[in-house]
């Protein structure tokens, strides 16, 4: 359920920037906003929920895998009419993800073999985009990337938190998933390959997402811990059964004295 508001807000903010701000809101583009916000840092989420979450919240990471890759950004931009993305291209990005999920869960040795390749792949993409990036675009992308990280945490985060609370959750998973994944940096270059109109935006979007990854990685654990302390600790069970248990505990303490 935490995916619903996250994806809706990513689409709404990104498309709003494209349609009403000519794809430039304080340096941010639809590519960086949709590509960054929609893609949760699953490794960070797993670590945060390992500290603060329960079993169901930790298990939600499996659902978050469906946002991995540039497919979500391509679908949103394609359906909105902003980009002409062939269906075969989207399937081509989704299919390896599905196959990888199946193989990784059925055969642990495949997971152990392929997972370490994530960081080198990102590094090679970084070299490719960096070669076409000017120093000014890197600096401006870094500054606006801070804004992207703050929007992800302090705009998307509270809305997702409220939605989870309304659905009966604690809200911790909502904050923990309000992050930007490092692998989201693959989205701008992948999109530029199939939609050349975004080629000019790709280097800056890459820098913005890279900065947002750092910002959210630092702040998300702190905010999740604050939510856990503020909303999820010290609450008594005021149901009939809960009150009865409390009364029995008090009676035992009195008798013990």
C-alpha positions, 0 to 999 in steps of 0.5 A: 500500500505504501507504493500507491501514494509514492508512485502517484506523487512521483507521476503528479510532480513529474508531469506537473513540472513537464506541463506547467514549468516546461520541464524545469522547476528549480533545475529539476526535470520530469526525468529526475523527479519521476525516475528518482522518487518512484525508485525506492532504495531497497537495501536501505529500506531492508536495513531500516526495517531490520532495526525498526520494523516488524515482520510484515514491514520487512516483507514489504521489500518484495513489493518494492522490487516492482518499481526497480528499473526505468520501466515505471518512468517510461510507462508514466511518460509514455502514457502521458504522451510526453514520450513515445516509448515502444511497448517492446522496450518496456517489456525488455526492461521488465522481463529481465527484472522478473526473470532475475526475481524468479532465479534469485529466489529459487536459486540463492547461488544465482543471487550471490553471483549477480548482486555484486555486479550492481555497483560496477554497472552503476559506475560504468554508467557514471563514466558514460554520462560523466564524459558528456557532462560539463562541470556547470551541469554537474554543479547545478545538478548536485544543488538541485539534487539536494532539493530532489532528496528533500522533496522525496523525504518531506513531501512524499514522505508525509503523504505516504506516512498519512496514507499508511496510518489511515490504512492501519499501519505504523507509518514507519515503512512509509518513511523508510521507503521515501528514499532514492535508490542508487540504481535509479541513476540508470533511468536517465541514460536508459530513457535517453536511448529510447527517447532522444528528446531526453538526451540533453536532460540525462546528464543533469538528471543523473547528477540530481539523482546521485545527490538525492541518493546521499541525502535520503540515505542520511536522513531516512534512518533518522526520520524513521527512528523519530517516527518509531519513537514518536508514534510507535512506542509507549502506547497502551492497548486500551481494548477490553482484553488489553485493559484486563491484562493491565489490571491483572498485572497491577493486581499481581504487583499489589499482591507481591507487595 
